[in-house]
Structure formats: structure tokens, C-alpha cells
Amino acid sequence: MPDQRLAKLRKKAMQLPLLPGVYIMKDAFGKIIYIGKAKALKNRVSQYFGSQTHHTEKVRQMVANVDDFDYIQVSSEFEALTLECSLIKQHSPKYNILLKDDKGFHYIRVTPPPWASIRAVKQTADDGAEYIGPYNSFYVVRESVEAACKAFGLATCAKRPSEMGRRGTRPCLNYFIGQCSAPCAGKIGRDEYDQSVAEAVQFLKNGSREVLEDLTHRMNGASERLEFERAARLRDRIAALNKVAERQTVVRTKVADQDVIALAMSHDSACFEVLTFRGGRLCDREHFITSAVDDAAAARAEFITRYYSLGREVPPTVALDGECDDCQLLTQWLTDKRGRAVHITLPQRGEQAQIVKLCSDNAFLHLSEGTGRSGAQTAALDELAQLIGLRRPPKYIEAYDISHTAGSENVAGMVVFKDGAPFKSAYRKFKINSFTGQDDYASMAEVLARRLADYQLGKEGFDRLPDLILLDGGAGQLSAVMPVVASCKVDVPVFGMVKDDRHRTRALVGTDGEIAIKATRRVFTLITAIQDEVHRFAIGYHRARRSKAMLHSSLTDIDGIGPKRAQAVLTHFGTLAAVKAADLDSLMAVEGMTRPAAESIYRHYHKEERYGDA
């Protein structure tokens, strides 16, 4: 039945014109579930209903729910983009990237003199106060108000104006740590305090430069008039503002007005971060968590159209952290909305690149919230996916290493990293069975063949495929393993982890050659951690087996003790020290033990002692 549905839809799609337009996908109930635009409707829509092999998971799910589609032909691709934005905003289809514009706005409230105050609020009121805003982010409003209040010594307590200026009142702790001028205790006059509030408002509106120039001029004037106490207060305020300015250097930019947009992706979700700069200062920030993204360039394009369709102010510059589909078309669309030229940039170096990195770091931090992993882990997985060409960051990574001593006790270890961290309950050990001697390539091929066979059988512990397989080794190990992966007909990317001559991780090797990772710090740290962990685990298993073999060999050197009886003794006592300390009766208690054999063991370890019949 699904094949008949797809055949019917494809037949209808093949009848569409080769012209620009918007297509509207509907489910069996007639509900719109996806809206898209196309340069050529026939080519774009027919792709959905052909082979599903190359579709991403999200597209396959959408196509599985399509029962019918409509289309609207337009005269240009720009008209298609404009119509697409309008229809998505109107219908909110399930499979489009949707941004909810229900966060509300936030404001800075300034009460009138006397004893004015500054507060962060979530709505305005007709109460005679001045409201600065609106801002999208309450975090930015709160941080700005706190910085201004500390720098200008403004009261942040809930005391009313009628309670201010009472001499003899004991100030709160903020006064004693230099963060409040204590107007409630009469430590500052009403006019001077209201002037401090006015300066704080000027600082919030225009930044610190103008305020600092004014304060410096007034401090010098007070000093010339021998008003040293007042000059000292102004000096302290200048110092406080300079500290605020120092903290804000990372959120200042020479580009006066711009939005910076970054995308962070994980296996099951994505986050878009937007930093808004006005007048060269960071004045707002937002983040949006969405479902998983398969194509970063397409997702950025769709996000930009959704974001600025919500009525956001369009700045002259939009800086992105990566490639974006239809960049020229989006530039035209944003320019049309703004009424003046808009430029979309991808900064690669300098101050702008640092600002984009700041935006990206914040996106990964927000994406990692509630997942149990850090923003650095999330960012490392995203960088790894981009580096080796994965559609999504690998959530579940398996790594393998071989360990032996000159071909003896040949074993392998498998470690798992889930969400960028060790997942030790999934670790597995392998003893090489198909041959004896030293052959790392054959050993790795055997281990992968057994692991993938166990997956196909649904064996517990192997019943899921990883998103990425890493081998401790280079092109040789990779060449030995790839035929095994192909024969099992599984679609899992496989890469080798290559070390330098000082045994440090330096690159990944795939079927297309080596990929250097030292320049990508987060990926380098992650791969090094994986390689070190799998090496530790494999060599630990090898050492345990070698130690046990040496113990086993020590027992088989005794007359009358063969491999089976030696194994029974080891199983019973656990350690060679316990065997040496055992008396004859304890040795006789071993399963299958005979008296002559027990006496041989006892005699071997007690050569200088006499023993008799028990």
C-alpha cells in the first residue's frame, strides 16, 4: 500500500510545471504538515516520492505521513520565498522549523524622582514610570540593571521612597561592601542620588563612554574646588564603570548594528543562538531549541526566514557560523524587509570570528542543558560530525583496540562513548579465536565480524548499531575491516585513529585518506580521550589474561598437574599466594583433586618442610 501511495504522489508530482512556486504537503486528514518553496516545482516535489534511501530520517517521516499535496505557482523564486514565509506563519506546519514568539518582551523600569529606582520588569504599566525597551531576553535586562546599580551605588532593596533619607537607620550589607550608597540611611543626598540614577539610565541607553567622560569632568572639577570627598566618590564610580567595561569587552564589536546567529546540533535536537548588537554593544540574546537538523546549511536558511518573519528588526549585517542555502536570495529578502541593504557574512578571522565563536559556545551550552553533558562535549561531537562529513553529531561511538605480547594472549577491547562521555556498562572484551600469533589486521577484522554478527542476531549488548566506529590504527586496520562491514550490509561510518611517532593522536583516517585533527582542539581532545580509553581497556584485559596464563603455567610445571587440574585449582583458590598457603586438606577440597596430586602441589611449595599423612 505505501508503494501505491508513493507511486500516485510521484505521478502527480511529475505533472507539475518547471516553474518557481510553493508546495503544501497534507496528511490523510487534510492537515498541512509541511510547506516548502522550489525553483522548479516538478523537480523538487518529485524528489520526495522517489527512492527513500537518500532521504534523512526527518524527511522519511514527513513523506510517510503525506497523503496529498497542493502547490501555488509564482513568477520568481523571491516571490516563492515571501509566500512560503507567509504560509508557514499562518499554518505552523509540523515538519517546518517553528519558532514560538510567545516569550514576551522585557523592560527596564525607571521611577520618577525623588529617590528614583531602576528595576527589570516583564511588562509595562501606566504608572508614570519610564520604560526602556522592549528586549527579548530577560537575562540581558537583569544583567544590565545589576551592573548599572552596582556601578552607580543604587539601592536594589524593596524600600519605598518614603523610607529613604532617614539618618540613623542602619544600612544593609551592600553599603559596607561598596555596592550601595545607602540612601535609606541618609548616606547620600536626594538630589545627588537622583543624579546617580539619571547617569545609570544614560549608561543603560548609550553605553559607558559618554558617562565616563562626564564623570571625569565632574571629578576634576570637584578636586579643583577642594571637594575631596565628592571627588573620591566620583573616582570610585569611574573605577566601577571601568570594571564593567572590562567585563563587556567580549560583547563589544566594531560593527555597530548586527545579529550573530549560530547553530549547535546534537543527535536528537538543535539550538539556534542569536546575539543582537546595537551601537556596538550586546543588547540582547535569544536561543531556540528545535528538533534534530540533518542539513545545517538548509536549516540556517529556514531559521533566518522564520526568525525575521516574527517581526524582528532586520539589522544591516547578519553574521553566521557556517554555510547557508539560498544566501543571495535571503539577502534580497532581508533587504526588502529592511528597506536598505543587508549583508550576510561568514567571519573567518579577527574580532568578528571571536564574536561568532562566543555565539556558538552559548548555543552548545543551551543545547547541553538537561542532557547530562557539557557544552564542550556537545560542541566536540558537532565539530567531529562536520570534520568527517556526518549528517548529525554521533551520539553513540564504539572504539576498538588490539593488545597482545608477541602474538600471545591476543585480545581486543571495545569501549563506548555516549554523548561524548565513557559509557562503561557497554564496554566489551574479545579473545581472538580464529588464529594464533601476531596479526593486528586479522584480529581487528575478526572482532568487527563477531560484533556485527551479534547485532544481526539481536544479541544483548550488541543489539544497536553505533553512529561511528573508531579503530586504534591506520589505513591497514581500516582496509581489513571495511570488507567485513560491507559484507554485513550495515551503514556505519568507520575511521582509524592515527598516532604520531610519540604515540599521540594526530589524525583520523577514512576511505578518502587522512583528516588532520590537531587544529580542531575540541575534536582532538575527544579523539585523544577515546583512543587513550580504548588502549587502557584493551591492555588491561590483556594483562589480566597474561597474568592468569603465567599462574596457570606455574601450576602445570608440577608433576601430575595438567591444564584442567591447574584451572580447577586456580578457580578454587583465586590466587597463587592462596595456593601456596593452602594445607593438604584444603588442596584435597578442590573439585576432582586426588591425594597424589594434592601432595605434589603441597610438596612443590613446601620443599623444606616435612609433611606426613593427614
N, C-alpha and C positions, 0 to 999 in steps of 0.2 A: 504493500500500500504506500509506504513512504516513497518508493521509486516512482510510482504513478503520479503522486503529488508533485514531486520534483520535475518529472517529465512535463507535466501540464504547465507548471510555472515557467519552466525554461522555454517551452514553445511560445508562451505569451510574451516572454522577455525578448525573444528573437524577433518579434514583430514591432518592437519599439523603434523609434527613429534614432538616427545617429546625430542627435542634437542635444544641447545642454538642457538640463531640467532637474527636477526634484522627484524622487521616488518615495512612496509611502507604503511600508510593509504592514500588513494586518494579520491578526490571528484568526482562529476559527469563529470567534465571537464578533469579528469586525472591529476589534480594538486596535488602534495604531500602536505598534511596538517598536518601530524604527523609522527614522526619516533621514535620507541622505541626498547628496547632490552629485551630479555627474556631468562631465564634459560631453560624454556621448552616452545617452541612456541605455541604448541597446547593449553596448559593450560592458558597461558597469553592472547592470542588473542581471544579465545572463551569467556573469561570473558566480553569483550566489548559488545558482541552481545547477551548476555543472558538478565536477568532481569535488568532493568534500575533503580530499586528502590534504590540500594545501591551506585550508581554512584554519584559523585559530579557533580555540575552544569556544570563545565568546561568540564568534560568527556562526559556528556549527549549532550552538544552542539557539541562536536567533533564527537561523534558517529552519531548524526543526519545528519552530512554532509559527512559521509563515504559512498562511492558508491562501492569501491573495495579496495583490499589491495594486496601487494606483500610481499615476505619475502626472506631473504638470510640466509641460514643455515651456521653456522661456527662450529669450533671444540671445543670452550671453551667460557665461559662467559666473560673472559677477551678480547678475540677477538671480541665478540659481542659489548662490551663497546667501544673498539677502533674504530670499524666500525661505530657504532652509532654516535660517535663524528664527524667522518669524513663526514658522510652523512648529518648530521644536518648543519654543517658548509657550506656544498656545496649547500643545497637546502633551508635553512632557513624556515622550515615549520611553519605555522601559530600558531599551538597549542603547540609547544615546547617553553620553556623559551629561549628567544633570547636576546643576549647581543650585542648591536651595538658597533663595535670597530672603531667608526668614531670621537671620541673626539679629536684625535690628541695628540701629545706629547708636553711637555713644558720644557724649558731650563732656566739655569742661564747664562747670557752673561757677560763675563769679558773682558773689553777692555784692550789693552796693555798700559804700561807706555809711556810717562809721564801722570800724572793725570788720572790714570785708574779709571774705574767705574764698578759698578755691577748693572745689571738690570734683571728683569724677562721678558722673551720673549716667543713667541709661535712657533718660527721656527728658524732654523739656517741659516746662510749666510756665504759666502766665503769672509769675510771682515777682516781677521786677528785676530779676537777676539777669546777668549777661550770660549767654551760652555760646561757647566756642565749639565749632564742629559743623556737620557731624563727622565722626570717624567710624570706620568699620570694626576696628579692633579695640575692645575694652582694655586689653593688655597694654597697648600703646598709650591710651589715655591715662591709665592708672600709673604707669611708669613715668610719664611726663609730669604728671601732677606731683608725684612723690619727689622727683628730682627738683622741681621748682620750689616746693615747700621747704625742703632741706637746705637748698642754696640760699633762700631768702629768709629763713628762720620763721616761717609762717606756722601758725597753730594748726594742728591736724586733729585736735580733740573735738568733742561734740558740745563744747560750751557755747552758750548763746551770747550775742553782743552785750546784753545787759549784765553779763557776768565778767566782762572784761574790764581791765584797768583798776582793779581793786588792790591797792597796796596792802602788803601784809599777808596776802594769800600765798601759800606755799606752791612754788612751781612744780611741774611734773619732771620726770627723769629726762625728757627730751631737752629741757633747758640746760641741765647740768652736763649733757654730752654734746652741747653745741648745735642741736638741730631745731631749736625753737627759741624765739626771742621773748617768750613768756608774757604776752600781752595781758593774760588773765591776772598776773601778779603785779602789773604796773611797771614791768622792767623796761618797757618801751612806750613812748607816747602814741596817742591815737593817730595824729597826722603822719608821724614817721612810719607807723605800722601800715597805714593805708597806702603810703607811697611805696613801701616794700611790696605790697600786693600788686600795685599798678606795674611795678618793674617785673614782677613774676609773670604777669599777664603778657607784657611786652616780650619777655623771654619765650613764652609758650607760642606766641604768634609769629615772632620774627627771628628767633634764634638768639644766641648769646653775644654776637659781635657788637651790635648796637648798644646792648645793655652794658657790656663791659666798658665800652668807650665812655658812656655816660657816668658809670660808677667811678672810673678812674679820674675823670674830670672833677667830680664832686669830692673824691678823696683828697686830691691835690689842693682843692680849694679849702677844705676843712683844715688841712695841715697848715696852710698859709695863715689861716685865721686862728691858729693855735688851738683848734677844737680837736685835740688829740684822741679823745675817747670816741668821738664820732668818726674820725679818720680811721681808727683801728677797726671799728665795726664794718666800715666800707671795705677796708683791706681784707678782712676775713670773708666778706661776701664775694669779693673778686676771686679770692683763692678757691672758695667753694664752687663758683661757676667754672673756673678753670679745670677743676677736677671733673665736673660734669662733662665739660667739653672733651677732656681726655678720654672719658669712657665712651663718648659718642663718635670718636674718630673713625671707628669701624663702620658706622652707619651714616657717614657723610660721603658725598660724591661730587665731583666737579660737574657732572651732568645734572643740571638744575632740576628738571622735571622728567621723571621716567618711572615705569613699572618694571620690576625684575621678576621673571617667572621661572620657576624650576620645577622639575618633575622627579619624584622619587618613586621607584617601583619595587614591589615585592612579589612573591609568587601569587598571592591571593588578593592584593589590593594595591592602590597607588595613591600618592598625595601630590597635589599641586600647591606650591607655596608662592604667594605674591607679596613682594615688598614694594611699598609705594613711597617714592621720594618726591618731595616738593620743595623747591628752594634749596636743593642740595642736601636736605635732611630727610632721614627716615621718619615719616609721619604716620605710617600705618602698615599693618601686615595682616594677611589672611591665609588660611590654609583650607583645602578641600580634600576630604578622603573620598575616593571613588572605588569602583570595582577594579579588578585586575586589568592592566593595559598590555596589549600584545605588540602594538606598533607605536613606539614613542613619538615618532615624527607626526603620525596621524593624530595621536592623542593631543599633542601640543596644539595642533591646528584647531581641533574641535574644542579644546578648552578655551582658547582665545575667543572664538566666536561666542561660546556660551557666556563667558565672563563679561565681555563688553556688551552683550545683549541685555544684561541685567541693569543697565543704566549707569555703569561705572564711567567715571571721567576718563577719556582717552588722552594719554599724555603724548608728547611729541616723540618719545623714544620708548620702545618695548624691548628689553634685553632678555634673551632666552639662554638656557643652559645647554641647548642641543638643537639639532636639525628640526625643521618644521615643514610639513607638507603645505603646498599652495602658498608659499611665503609671499610671492608677488601679489597674488590675489588678496590675501589677508591685508597686506599693506594698503592696497587700493581701498578695501572695505573700511579699514580703520581711518584712513584719510578722509573718506566720505563722511564718516560719523563725526569726526572731529572738526571738519571744515578747513583744516590745514594739514600740511604734510606730516606724515608719521613714518618713522623708520623702525624696522625690526632688525636687531643686531644680535650677533653671537660672539660676545667678547672672548678673546683668547689669551690676553695678557694685560698686565697693568692693573690699575685700580678697578676698572670695570669687571675684570675677571675675578678679582677678590670679592667684589660685591655679589657676583653670581654664585661663587662658592659659598658665601655666607647664606644666601637664599637656599641653595641646595642642601647645606648642612641642616638648616631648620626644617626643610621638607622631610629629610630622613629621620630627624628626631620625632616629628609628629607622626610619621608613618610607623615608627617603632613603639609608640605609646600603646601599652596594653598587650604587647606581643611577647614580652619577656626578653626581648633582645635589645641591644643598644642601637643608637642611631649609627654608630660606626660600623657595626655588623651589617645592618641593613644597607648602608652605603657601599660596603665592600662587596656584598653579593650583587648589587646593581652594577657596580663597575666591572665585576668579573663577567657578568652576562654580556655587557657591551663589548668587553675585550675579546671574548671568544665567540660572539655572534649568536647568543641565545635570545629567544624572544622574551623570556622572563627571567628574573633572578632565580638561581637554583635553590629551592627550599631544602632539598634532601640530597646530600652529596656523599658518595661512597668512595673511599680511597683504599688502595691495596699495596702491600709491600711483601717481598720475599726475604726470608732470612735462613741462613744455613752456615755451617762451618766446613768449608772444603767439600761441600756436597752431602755432608752428613746431617741428619735431623733436619731435612728440608721442609720448611713450613711457610705459611703465609698468614698475614693478619689483615682483617678488614675493619676499618673504622668508619663511623658515620658522623657527619656534621649536619645538624638540623638547624635551620635558621642561623647559620654561621657559628654555631657552638657545638662542642662534642656531645653526642647522644649515645652515651656509653652502654645503655641497655641493648643497643642494636649492634654492638661490636661482635665479630665472629672470628673464629680461628679455623685454619685449614691445615691438615697434614698432607703433603704431596704424596700421592699413591701410585701414579702411573709410571714412575721410573725411579731409579736411584742414581745418585751422582749430582753434578752441578750443571744446571741448565735453567737460568732465570727466565728465559723466554718461554720455554715449555712449561715451567712452573706457573707463570702468570696465565698462560692460555688454559691450563687445567683448572685453575681456581675460578676464572671467569666462566668457563664452560659449566662447572658444577653449580656456581651461583645462579646462572641464568636458567639452568635446567631445573633447579629447585623452585625458581619463580614460576616456571611454566607448570610445575606440579602443584603449585599453591602451598608449598611447604612453609610452616610457621617460621617467622623471622626473615623469610625471603619473599614474602607474598606481595611486595610492592617494588616497582622499578624506581631507581634513583633518577633525579633530574640531571645528574652529571656523575661520571665515573672518572676518577683520577688514579693514575698508576705511578708508583715511585720508579721512575726510569725514563728513558728517552725514546727515540724512534724505534729501537729494536723491540722493546716491550709493546709499544703501540702496534707495530706490524704483526706481532704474534697474536695479539688479542682481537684485532679488527675482523679477521675471518670468522672467529668464534661468534662475535656479536652479530655479524651478517647472517650466519647460519641459523642463529636462534630467532632471527626476524624480529628483533626489538629495535626501537628507535631511541637510543640513548647516546648522547654525545660522550666521547672518550678522549681524554688528553693525558699525556705524560708529564710528570713534574721533573724538570731537569735541574741538576745541581752543577755548580762550578767546581774547579779543582780544589777548593777549600771546603767542599761539602755543604755549600749554602745554596738555597733555592735561587735560580736566576731566570727561569723561563718555563713556559708551558709549550708542549709540542703537540700539534694536531696533524691531521692528514695533509694539511696545506703547509706545514712547516712550523718553525718555532715562533712563539709570540713572547717578546720580552716583557717582564712584569716589574722590574726594579723601578721603573719610572712611575709606576702606578702604586703609590705607597699602601693604600688600603688593601688592594689585591695581593700585593707582595706579602703583607703581614698575615693575611688569611691563608694563602697557599703555604707559606712557611710553617704556620701553626698546624695545618693539616698534614704536611709532609713529616714534620717532627713527631706528631702524634702517632701516625701510622707506623713510622720506623720504631718508635718506642714500644708500641704494642706488639709488633711482629718479633722484634728481637727479644722482648720479654718472654714470649711464648717459646721461642727457640731455646733460650737459656734454661727455661724450666724443663723442657724435654731433654736437653743435653745433660742437665744435672741428674735427671731421673735415669737416663741411659747409663751414666757413669756409675750411679749407685747400683743399678741392675748388673752392670759388668763386674763390679766388686764382688757381688754375691756369686755370680756364675764362675768365678775363679776358684771357688771352694769345691773340693772333691765331692761328688754326689749331688751337687745342686745344679739343676738345669734351668733354662729360661722360665718355664711355667712355675716351678717351685720358688725361684727367686722373685717372680712377680707376686706370688701369694704372700711371701714374707714381707715384701715392701707394702703391699696393700694392708696387711695386718698391723705393722708397726709404724709405717709412715715415713720414718727417717732412719738413716744408717746409725745414728747415735743411739736410737731406741733399740735397734737390733743388737748393737754391741753391748748394751747394758742389760739385755734380757738374760734371765737364768734358763736352765734347761726346761723347767716346767712351762715357762712362758713360750719357749720355742715350740714345745710339743703341742701347744694350743692352736698353732697355725693350722688352718684347714688343709688336709691332705699330707701333713707332716708325718714322717716316720722317725723312730728313735735314732737310727744310724745317721739320718740326715741332720737331725737336731744336734746330735753330738758333734758332727763335723763342723757345723756353724759355730757351736759353742767353743770347740777346741781351736778353731781358726782365730777367734778373737780373744781367747784366754790361754795363749800358748804357755805362759809362765805359771799358770795356776793348775792345781790338781783338781780333778773332778772325779767323782765316783758315781756309783749307781744311785739314782734318785729314789 
